[in-house]
Amino acid sequence: MMIELEIQGLSERREGLLVEVGRLVLAGGFSLQRQRLVQDNHGILLTMVVQGPSRKQRALEAALDACERFISVKMFPFVEGEARAHFAASREPMEPVRVAPPVARRPAAEAPAAEKTPVAAPVPAPAPAMADRTGMAGVVAAPVALTDAAALPTSTPTPTPTPAVVEEPMFEFILPTPRAPAAPPVVAAPFVQLVPLPADEAAVGRALHELPSEYPRIVPRLLALAQAVADGARESSLTLAGQRTGAWLFEREYALDVGQDLRAAIEHIGAPALRALVEVDQQDDQLRIHASPLCTEGHSGCAFFSGFLEGLLGPAIAPGSLSIFPVCCRSYGADACVLAISD
């Protein structure tokens, strides 16, 4: 059942608070509906409405209680249209701090202009006295000049601009990250145990019909044989094809090499004959086949090589018995196919 919850929390700082709490909510299986941050005298008041399954409510409460960003946190059922006061809110709402504009200073009064004061000009040197007609000596005096005193300069102060009051936003919203659609479940193919069937001798005969003229270029024929027969007869048919090919090759090239021990037969007959078909390394009584073209993912073709060595080496070590065991195959993830040979 889906429910809606109201989360109320008190925190010391607001940086990254919505992001961290939003991650906890989304990780708990809830989605964000609305949220709000308010600066209070006690700290940062967070209010968040979330929606999610009721079975995950306790897990969400535990995650919020463990969040170090909260001084205190509570959770309530959300009712649409019902206003719920924050449990940590101050009784009186906090008013934004306003800066009073500075008082403009009155410009200084201009200094009164200096009164005009008659200033006596310097008296030049006396001129030689001249006698008038009466015989009296006269002195010529320079005129008196009046000089105005300069007025004092005045300066007007520049008024200081009033800083703007920045009010903190009341709401911040975080859009929930949409969840990626769940990938469809992968249905594993059921394991089917194949019922072993006898070799399809007719198909083997058709595949080896041109053996004398096509050998050693017989890999395409063998691949066609593996696809032509039933799945249960694939391994037995490849074994039969290998036995017939190995016996035919022994009669053609190694008929005189009889009575050898197993190690010598592998070194002088088995490994050289296989190298005409694939890349082979010998390690004691084991043959390592690299990049077998008959071994594809989930389908091993080592049965042909086992039958080939059986038909080729069996007559060479007679009257001894021969046992060939496939140790690993590249069709099942191995680096190479390994055949262990023993008598």
Kinemage of the C-alpha trace (Angstrom):
@kinemage 1
@onewidth
@group {chain A} dominant
@subgroup {mainchain}
@vectorlist {calphas} color= white
{ca met a 1} P 0.000 0.000 0.000
{ca met a 2} L 1.314 3.457 -0.916
{ca ile a 3} L 1.393 6.128 1.802
{ca glu a 4} L 2.410 9.770 2.058
{ca leu a 5} L 4.599 10.958 4.915
{ca glu a 6} L 5.714 14.375 6.095
{ca ile a 7} L 9.318 14.595 7.279
{ca gln a 8} L 10.299 17.456 9.589
{ca gly a 9} L 13.931 17.949 10.513
{ca leu a 10} L 16.174 20.492 12.210
{ca ser a 11} L 19.725 21.002 10.932
{ca glu a 12} L 22.609 23.352 11.649
{ca arg a 13} L 23.339 24.318 8.047
{ca arg a 14} L 21.517 24.177 4.766
{ca glu a 15} L 24.349 23.485 2.289
{ca gly a 16} L 23.581 20.190 0.553
{ca leu a 17} L 20.861 19.261 3.055
{ca leu a 18} L 18.131 18.679 0.477
{ca val a 19} L 20.456 16.634 -1.699
{ca glu a 20} L 21.548 14.304 1.104
{ca val a 21} L 18.064 13.791 2.495
{ca gly a 22} L 16.678 13.329 -1.016
{ca arg a 23} L 19.165 10.529 -1.643
{ca leu a 24} L 18.116 8.776 1.559
{ca val a 25} L 14.472 9.045 0.552
{ca leu a 26} L 15.057 7.680 -2.945
{ca ala a 27} L 17.267 4.887 -1.616
{ca gly a 28} L 14.483 3.917 0.768
{ca gly a 29} L 12.041 3.390 -2.086
{ca phe a 30} L 10.138 6.681 -1.687
{ca ser a 31} L 9.621 9.531 -4.137
{ca leu a 32} L 9.735 13.259 -3.347
{ca gln a 33} L 6.478 15.192 -3.637
{ca arg a 34} L 7.420 18.598 -2.227
{ca gln a 35} L 10.014 20.092 0.094
{ca arg a 36} L 10.740 23.307 1.917
{ca leu a 37} L 13.675 24.919 3.738
{ca val a 38} L 13.191 27.767 6.238
{ca gln a 39} L 15.788 29.733 8.192
{ca asp a 40} L 14.813 29.812 11.863
{ca asn a 41} L 16.358 31.051 15.102
{ca his a 42} L 16.986 27.419 16.027
{ca gly a 43} L 18.564 26.487 12.697
{ca ile a 44} L 17.408 25.208 9.311
{ca leu a 45} L 13.881 23.779 9.281
{ca leu a 46} L 13.313 21.095 6.636
{ca thr a 47} L 9.828 19.970 5.624
{ca met a 48} L 9.516 17.229 3.011
{ca val a 49} L 6.522 15.246 1.742
{ca val a 50} L 7.346 11.800 0.330
{ca gln a 51} L 5.356 8.905 -1.090
{ca gly a 52} L 6.189 5.212 -1.020
{ca pro a 53} L 5.220 1.737 0.178
{ca ser a 54} L 4.129 1.439 3.779
{ca arg a 55} L 6.346 -1.590 4.373
{ca lys a 56} L 9.441 0.590 3.962
{ca gln a 57} L 8.416 3.292 6.441
{ca arg a 58} L 10.447 1.900 9.337
{ca ala a 59} L 13.531 1.516 7.195
{ca leu a 60} L 13.210 5.150 6.112
{ca glu a 61} L 12.794 6.291 9.722
{ca ala a 62} L 15.939 4.412 10.713
{ca ala a 63} L 17.898 5.941 7.837
{ca leu a 64} L 16.776 9.466 8.753
{ca asp a 65} L 17.591 8.945 12.437
{ca ala a 66} L 21.091 7.848 11.458
{ca cys a 67} L 21.643 10.898 9.227
{ca glu a 68} L 24.285 13.119 10.839
{ca arg a 69} L 22.908 16.262 9.207
{ca phe a 70} L 19.887 16.318 11.514
{ca ile a 71} L 19.868 17.629 15.057
{ca ser a 72} L 16.369 16.222 15.359
{ca val a 73} L 13.962 14.656 12.880
{ca lys a 74} L 10.350 13.491 13.051
{ca met a 75} L 7.925 11.853 10.645
{ca phe a 76} L 4.137 12.294 10.469
{ca pro a 77} L 1.360 11.002 8.215
{ca phe a 78} L 0.666 13.603 5.549
{ca val a 79} L -2.900 14.873 5.121
{ca glu a 80} L -3.624 16.964 2.038
{ca gly a 81} L -4.867 20.445 2.932
{ca glu a 82} L -3.833 20.217 6.591
{ca ala a 83} L -1.119 22.685 7.610
{ca arg a 84} L 1.212 21.248 10.227
{ca ala a 85} L 3.542 23.563 12.143
{ca his a 86} L 7.163 22.521 12.287
{ca phe a 87} L 7.994 20.949 15.618
{ca ala a 88} L 11.243 22.933 15.966
{ca ala a 89} L 9.967 26.311 14.752
{ca ser a 90} L 10.364 29.379 16.993
{ca arg a 91} L 7.245 30.920 18.472
{ca glu a 92} L 7.947 34.244 16.837
{ca pro a 93} L 8.913 34.134 13.192
{ca met a 94} L 12.360 35.345 12.426
{ca glu a 95} L 12.389 38.649 10.582
{ca pro a 96} L 14.993 39.271 7.952
{ca val a 97} L 17.817 41.504 9.070
{ca arg a 98} L 17.624 44.878 7.445
{ca val a 99} L 20.460 47.356 7.319
{ca ala a 100} L 19.469 50.940 8.109
{ca pro a 101} L 20.583 53.406 5.472
{ca pro a 102} L 23.307 55.789 6.614
{ca val a 103} L 22.329 59.347 7.540
{ca ala a 104} L 23.496 61.825 4.942
{ca arg a 105} L 25.724 64.499 6.333
{ca arg a 106} L 24.847 68.148 5.892
{ca pro a 107} L 27.312 69.978 3.680
{ca ala a 108} L 29.569 72.387 5.509
{ca ala a 109} L 28.529 76.039 5.362
{ca glu a 110} L 30.465 78.136 3.028
{ca ala a 111} L 32.941 80.399 4.696
{ca pro a 112} L 31.954 84.061 4.402
{ca ala a 113} L 33.865 85.984 1.865
{ca ala a 114} L 36.520 88.185 3.263
{ca glu a 115} L 35.556 91.775 3.468
{ca lys a 116} L 37.149 94.060 1.075
{ca thr a 117} L 39.927 95.775 2.914
{ca pro a 118} L 41.761 98.633 1.426
{ca val a 119} L 45.361 97.761 1.171
{ca ala a 120} L 47.862 100.442 0.661
{ca ala a 121} L 50.044 99.932 -2.321
{ca pro a 122} L 53.742 100.173 -1.762
{ca val a 123} L 54.999 103.681 -1.904
{ca pro a 124} L 57.517 104.188 -4.655
{ca ala a 125} L 60.694 105.985 -4.050
{ca pro a 126} L 60.109 109.695 -3.753
{ca ala a 127} L 60.647 111.646 -6.916
{ca pro a 128} L 62.854 114.633 -6.821
{ca ala a 129} L 61.051 117.591 -5.519
{ca met a 130} L 60.030 120.206 -7.986
{ca ala a 131} L 59.563 123.738 -7.009
{ca asp a 132} L 56.350 125.305 -7.980
{ca arg a 133} L 55.883 128.846 -8.829
{ca thr a 134} L 55.565 129.641 -5.178
{ca gly a 135} L 58.847 127.919 -4.426
{ca met a 136} L 57.259 125.091 -2.354
{ca ala a 137} L 58.546 121.503 -2.870
{ca gly a 138} L 55.800 118.981 -3.870
{ca val a 139} L 55.656 115.193 -3.515
{ca val a 140} L 53.719 113.035 -5.997
{ca ala a 141} L 51.888 110.190 -4.078
{ca ala a 142} L 50.823 106.924 -5.730
{ca pro a 143} L 47.115 106.108 -5.758
{ca val a 144} L 45.733 103.653 -3.181
{ca ala a 145} L 44.510 100.304 -4.690
{ca leu a 146} L 41.790 98.054 -3.166
{ca thr a 147} L 42.384 94.223 -3.326
{ca asp a 148} L 39.615 91.502 -2.784
{ca ala a 149} L 40.527 88.448 -0.670
{ca ala a 150} L 39.931 85.017 -2.416
{ca ala a 151} L 36.918 83.046 -1.275
{ca leu a 152} L 37.563 79.704 0.511
{ca pro a 153} L 36.782 76.550 -1.633
{ca thr a 154} L 33.956 74.300 -0.455
{ca ser a 155} L 33.508 70.455 -0.965
{ca thr a 156} L 30.252 68.451 -1.059
{ca pro a 157} L 30.445 64.818 0.396
{ca thr a 158} L 29.220 61.923 -1.824
{ca pro a 159} L 26.235 60.127 -0.254
{ca thr a 160} L 26.810 56.395 0.561
{ca pro a 161} L 24.459 54.062 -1.405
{ca thr a 162} L 22.039 52.004 0.658
{ca pro a 163} L 22.830 48.227 0.403
{ca ala a 164} L 20.005 46.082 -0.904
{ca val a 165} L 18.418 43.640 1.510
{ca val a 166} L 18.773 40.054 0.196
{ca glu a 167} L 16.009 37.816 1.429
{ca glu a 168} L 16.617 34.089 1.564
{ca pro a 169} L 14.358 31.976 -0.682
{ca met a 170} L 11.742 30.044 1.188
{ca phe a 171} L 11.445 27.048 -1.144
{ca glu a 172} L 13.877 24.784 -2.929
{ca phe a 173} L 12.754 21.883 -5.070
{ca ile a 174} L 14.519 18.701 -6.085
{ca leu a 175} L 13.125 16.680 -8.941
{ca pro a 176} L 13.282 12.961 -8.191
{ca thr a 177} L 15.547 10.968 -10.453
{ca pro a 178} L 13.439 8.586 -12.547
{ca arg a 179} L 14.286 4.981 -12.032
{ca ala a 180} L 15.566 2.999 -14.949
{ca pro a 181} L 13.176 0.303 -16.094
{ca ala a 182} L 14.005 -3.083 -14.693
{ca ala a 183} L 15.704 -5.414 -17.095
{ca pro a 184} L 13.619 -8.376 -18.132
{ca pro a 185} L 14.583 -11.547 -16.313
{ca val a 186} L 16.949 -13.799 -18.183
{ca val a 187} L 15.436 -17.209 -18.630
{ca ala a 188} L 18.144 -19.826 -18.707
{ca ala a 189} L 17.749 -22.575 -21.216
{ca pro a 190} L 16.906 -25.834 -19.489
{ca phe a 191} L 19.606 -28.468 -19.440
{ca val a 192} L 18.725 -31.411 -21.637
{ca gln a 193} L 20.576 -34.668 -21.138
{ca leu a 194} L 21.217 -36.198 -24.540
{ca val a 195} L 20.539 -39.880 -24.931
{ca pro a 196} L 23.586 -41.510 -26.579
{ca leu a 197} L 22.747 -43.052 -29.927
{ca pro a 198} L 24.784 -45.451 -32.050
{ca ala a 199} L 26.852 -44.066 -34.879
{ca asp a 200} L 25.143 -43.248 -38.136
{ca glu a 201} L 27.204 -45.548 -40.339
{ca ala a 202} L 25.536 -44.404 -43.532
{ca ala a 203} L 26.384 -40.774 -42.847
{ca val a 204} L 29.958 -41.720 -41.922
{ca gly a 205} L 30.322 -43.682 -45.155
{ca arg a 206} L 29.138 -40.717 -47.214
{ca ala a 207} L 31.517 -38.364 -45.392
{ca leu a 208} L 34.560 -40.595 -46.025
{ca his a 209} L 33.616 -41.646 -49.532
{ca glu a 210} L 36.364 -39.491 -51.077
{ca leu a 211} L 38.895 -40.015 -48.271
{ca pro a 212} L 41.813 -41.253 -50.450
{ca ser a 213} L 41.646 -38.186 -52.686
{ca glu a 214} L 40.726 -35.560 -50.084
{ca tyr a 215} L 42.965 -36.495 -47.150
{ca pro a 216} L 44.177 -34.509 -45.190
{ca arg a 217} L 41.666 -31.811 -46.253
{ca ile a 218} L 38.753 -33.613 -44.611
{ca val a 219} L 37.730 -31.075 -41.933
{ca pro a 220} L 34.809 -29.659 -43.989
{ca arg a 221} L 33.507 -33.207 -44.440
{ca leu a 222} L 33.694 -33.829 -40.705
{ca leu a 223} L 31.880 -30.581 -39.874
{ca ala a 224} L 29.119 -31.497 -42.291
{ca leu a 225} L 28.905 -34.946 -40.705
{ca ala a 226} L 28.521 -33.456 -37.212
{ca gln a 227} L 25.595 -31.332 -38.404
{ca ala a 228} L 23.941 -34.045 -40.478
{ca val a 229} L 23.496 -36.647 -37.743
{ca ala a 230} L 21.243 -36.482 -34.695
{ca asp a 231} L 22.603 -34.782 -31.578
{ca gly a 232} L 22.758 -38.054 -29.685
{ca ala a 233} L 24.699 -39.730 -32.510
{ca arg a 234} L 27.173 -36.893 -33.033
{ca glu a 235} L 29.926 -38.178 -30.740
{ca ser a 236} L 29.623 -41.821 -31.784
{ca ser a 237} L 29.603 -40.906 -35.481
{ca leu a 238} L 32.750 -38.760 -35.131
{ca thr a 239} L 34.444 -41.585 -33.215
{ca leu a 240} L 33.637 -44.058 -35.971
{ca ala a 241} L 34.855 -41.641 -38.638
{ca gly a 242} L 38.111 -41.200 -36.709
{ca gln a 243} L 38.636 -44.947 -36.320
{ca arg a 244} L 38.124 -45.559 -40.031
{ca thr a 245} L 40.402 -42.671 -40.997
{ca gly a 246} L 43.164 -43.768 -38.596
{ca ala a 247} L 43.010 -47.407 -39.714
{ca trp a 248} L 43.114 -46.348 -43.369
{ca leu a 249} L 46.139 -44.117 -42.755
{ca phe a 250} L 48.005 -46.858 -40.844
{ca glu a 251} L 47.566 -49.296 -43.708
{ca arg a 252} L 48.740 -46.694 -46.204
{ca glu a 253} L 51.805 -45.286 -44.431
{ca tyr a 254} L 52.648 -47.166 -41.212
{ca ala a 255} L 51.852 -50.805 -41.922
{ca leu a 256} L 55.447 -51.849 -41.242
{ca asp a 257} L 55.747 -49.929 -37.939
{ca val a 258} L 54.376 -52.558 -35.596
{ca gly a 259} L 55.394 -53.826 -32.184
{ca gln a 260} L 56.361 -50.400 -30.789
{ca asp a 261} L 55.867 -49.250 -27.241
{ca leu a 262} L 53.263 -46.589 -26.581
{ca arg a 263} L 55.636 -43.634 -26.111
{ca ala a 264} L 57.466 -44.366 -29.363
{ca ala a 265} L 54.221 -44.928 -31.257
{ca ile a 266} L 52.881 -41.556 -30.092
{ca glu a 267} L 56.110 -39.762 -30.995
{ca his a 268} L 56.733 -41.353 -34.404
{ca ile a 269} L 53.209 -42.131 -35.617
{ca gly a 270} L 50.432 -40.413 -33.641
{ca ala a 271} L 51.789 -36.862 -33.348
{ca pro a 272} L 53.069 -36.598 -36.967
{ca ala a 273} L 49.784 -37.935 -38.336
{ca leu a 274} L 47.709 -35.472 -36.299
{ca arg a 275} L 49.877 -32.540 -37.423
{ca ala a 276} L 48.559 -33.078 -40.941
{ca leu a 277} L 45.114 -32.099 -39.614
{ca val a 278} L 45.680 -29.705 -36.675
{ca glu a 279} L 48.440 -28.081 -34.622
{ca val a 280} L 49.645 -30.564 -31.988
{ca asp a 281} L 52.208 -30.575 -29.156
{ca gln a 282} L 53.323 -33.745 -27.377
{ca gln a 283} L 53.969 -33.786 -23.640
{ca asp a 284} L 54.971 -37.302 -22.599
{ca asp a 285} L 51.862 -39.424 -23.114
{ca gln a 286} L 49.569 -36.455 -23.744
{ca leu a 287} L 48.758 -34.662 -26.972
{ca arg a 288} L 47.699 -30.998 -26.816
{ca ile a 289} L 45.592 -29.938 -29.809
{ca his a 290} L 45.465 -26.170 -30.440
{ca ala a 291} L 42.525 -24.387 -32.086
{ca ser a 292} L 40.639 -27.513 -33.056
{ca pro a 293} L 38.230 -26.640 -35.900
{ca leu a 294} L 35.900 -29.448 -34.813
{ca cys a 295} L 35.419 -28.083 -31.277
{ca thr a 296} L 32.999 -25.164 -31.168
{ca glu a 297} L 31.168 -23.672 -28.208
{ca gly a 298} L 29.160 -26.391 -26.531
{ca his a 299} L 30.057 -29.020 -29.144
{ca ser a 300} L 33.218 -31.063 -28.748
{ca gly a 301} L 34.876 -32.769 -31.705
{ca cys a 302} L 37.554 -34.556 -29.700
{ca ala a 303} L 35.750 -37.839 -30.351
{ca phe a 304} L 37.135 -37.819 -33.887
{ca phe a 305} L 40.731 -37.361 -32.682
{ca ser a 306} L 40.316 -40.096 -30.070
{ca gly a 307} L 38.973 -42.497 -32.698
{ca phe a 308} L 41.690 -41.415 -35.132
{ca leu a 309} L 44.474 -42.256 -32.650
{ca glu a 310} L 42.749 -45.488 -31.704
{ca gly a 311} L 42.584 -46.664 -35.328
{ca leu a 312} L 46.123 -45.434 -36.033
{ca leu a 313} L 48.035 -46.547 -32.927
{ca gly a 314} L 46.071 -49.687 -32.095
{ca pro a 315} L 47.762 -51.872 -34.733
{ca ala a 316} L 51.183 -50.319 -34.025
{ca ile a 317} L 51.318 -51.381 -30.364
{ca ala a 318} L 49.544 -54.735 -30.798
{ca pro a 319} L 49.010 -56.949 -28.935
{ca gly a 320} L 48.794 -54.212 -26.249
{ca ser a 321} L 45.574 -52.417 -25.405
{ca leu a 322} L 45.038 -48.690 -25.924
{ca ser a 323} L 43.037 -46.211 -23.830
{ca ile a 324} L 42.460 -42.580 -24.832
{ca phe a 325} L 40.920 -40.142 -22.359
{ca pro a 326} L 39.918 -36.537 -23.230
{ca val a 327} L 41.257 -34.387 -20.376
{ca cys a 328} L 39.804 -31.047 -21.498
{ca cys a 329} L 38.304 -29.412 -24.573
{ca arg a 330} L 38.278 -25.842 -25.872
{ca ser a 331} L 34.548 -26.115 -26.559
{ca tyr a 332} L 34.025 -25.899 -22.781
{ca gly a 333} L 36.398 -22.980 -22.180
{ca ala a 334} L 39.826 -24.652 -22.080
{ca asp a 335} L 42.780 -23.122 -23.905
{ca ala a 336} L 43.373 -26.317 -25.861
{ca cys a 337} L 42.104 -29.865 -26.221
{ca val a 338} L 44.215 -32.421 -24.342
{ca leu a 339} L 44.111 -36.176 -24.936
{ca ala a 340} L 45.780 -38.559 -22.480
{ca ile a 341} L 46.899 -41.887 -23.977
{ca ser a 342} L 47.700 -44.985 -21.967
{ca asp a 343} L 48.003 -48.718 -22.584
